[in-house]
Amino acid sequence: MDLKKWVSRNQKLRDILIRKELIKGTLNSRNKYLLANFSGTAQGKDIEKRTALINDFFRIKINVKAFSEAEMKKIGKNLVDFSNSQEVSNALRDEFDMPEWAYLTMKNRPLVDYNNVLIYQLKGCNIFCPWCYVDDINKNSKKDNNSDYFSISEIVDVFQEERKKQPLYMIRPSGGEPTLAVEQWLEVLRELEKRGIEKEVYMQGDTNLTTGHFIESLEKTNQIEKNILNKIGSYKNFGVLCSFKGTDEKSFLKACGLVKKDGTPNKGYSFLEKEQWHSFEKLIRTGIDAYPFIYDPNPESLESFIEKGMKKFSENFLLKTRMFKLKLYGPEKERYQKQGKNPENEQTRLNEDYEKSYEILDNLVQKRFGIPYGSTSRAGIKLELK
């Protein structure tokens, strides 16, 4: 798909090139990236309940709460990996498994050392998920709310300063949508290599899978390096969280906030649901270790979604795909309240759909592989095009 056609599909996407220029800093501070300022936001208040902000622009995220000493006492075992026992798997059911990606990829640190990750947040996104944990002002690609530009070198400087204070072996460029400026991934990996710490630091990427053709067009117009994803895929200390929103066209549009004023899906954006698969395929083709997550699934279409993935990427797609249980925090609650909706009702719907979907996935995995859903590590599971 041509970029010009892609961005002209709807007014909300026509400013994507301007957004990129703002994010990358080409209009202000060349070769720098516009980062969100957490201070004073609803998200910032949520963050500070667990960890302090770092200079207002950075934070340390605790990926797996079950690694806490109290939780480990409940489990009663020394955690070796997520598949150590069904009891451990149950305790980690609703947790992110990113520490295990790093642990089984790097093979040089205990698993718990990869639990904490330094995160910076790109200030821009091209979709509008109602349950997104980021305040709307921190996704608008504008230099407001005390946001500022940082070079990758400056960002890694902050990371290394924090490493002097605590064990820290992961860094995560988040968003917003990080692939609006996908070159930052390669720049971070090269900076870690330049500093000689690439063998001990794992980098986690994120994407909403709506920018595959956008990246191709940037390459064609020499706005970014050619074959940039292949170059990123050559680094083995990298994995990417791939967010599939919903499990069919209708649930995708609603999960992304691409709806009309009356709340019905805006089918003018339907092409983006297909773009998810194209973007994911690009990552697999380039050798990037991609981890599919499903957010806000429709239980009625979940099985057909999985079948589509297995048809394209082998039966391992089922084993490597996980859901995450969405919990509404400050920004999400404020967003729903502005829309005149009750956040508690939406949370109930999300919980019910998750539980139904969990049962469906468990049945599928049990039937095909004879093991419970989520009971085996995803790291090392290879996806390949059929």
Stockholm file with secondary structure:
# STOCKHOLM 1.0

chainA/1-386         MDLKKWVSRNQKLRDILIRKELIKGTLNSRNKYLLANFSGTAQGKDIEKRTALINDFFRIKINVKAFSEAEMKKIGKNLVDFSNSQEVSNALRDEFDMPEWAYLTMKNRPLVDYNNVLIYQLKGCNIFCPWCYVDDINKNSKKDNNSDYFSISEIVDVFQEERKKQPLYMIRPSGGEPTLAVEQWLEVLRELEKRGIEKEVYMQGDTNLTTGHFIESLEKTNQIEKNILNKIGSYKNFGVLCSFKGTDEKSFLKACGLVKKDGTPNKGYSFLEKEQWHSFEKLIRTGIDAYPFIYDPNPESLESFIEKGMKKFSENFLLKTRMFKLKLYGPEKERYQKQGKNPENEQTRLNEDYEKSYEILDNLVQKRFGIPYGSTSRAGIKLELK
#=GR chainA/1-386 SS CCHHHHHTSCHHHHTHHHHHHHHHTTTSSTTCEEECCCTTSHHHHHHTTTSCCBTTTEEEEESCGGGSHHHHHHHTSCCCCTTSCHHHHHHTTTSCCHHHHHHHHHCSSCGGGGSEEEEEEBSCCSSCCTTCSSCGGGGSCSSCTTCEEECHHHHHHHHHHHHTTSCCCEEEEESSCGGGGTHHHHHHHHHHHHTTCTTTCEEEEEECSCCHHHHHHHHHTTSSCTTHHHHHHTCSSEEEEEEEESSSHHHHHHHTTCBCTTSCBCGGGHHHHHHHHHHHHHHHHTTCEEEEEEESCCTTTHHHHHHHHHHHHCTHHHHHCEECCCCCCHHHHHHHHHTTCCHHHHHHHHHHHHHHHHHHHHHHHHHHHSSCTTCSCCTTCCCCCC
#=GC SS_cons         CCHHHHHTSCHHHHTHHHHHHHHHTTTSSTTCEEECCCTTSHHHHHHTTTSCCBTTTEEEEESCGGGSHHHHHHHTSCCCCTTSCHHHHHHTTTSCCHHHHHHHHHCSSCGGGGSEEEEEEBSCCSSCCTTCSSCGGGGSCSSCTTCEEECHHHHHHHHHHHHTTSCCCEEEEESSCGGGGTHHHHHHHHHHHHTTCTTTCEEEEEECSCCHHHHHHHHHTTSSCTTHHHHHHTCSSEEEEEEEESSSHHHHHHHTTCBCTTSCBCGGGHHHHHHHHHHHHHHHHTTCEEEEEEESCCTTTHHHHHHHHHHHHCTHHHHHCEECCCCCCHHHHHHHHHTTCCHHHHHHHHHHHHHHHHHHHHHHHHHHHSSCTTCSCCTTCCCCCC
//
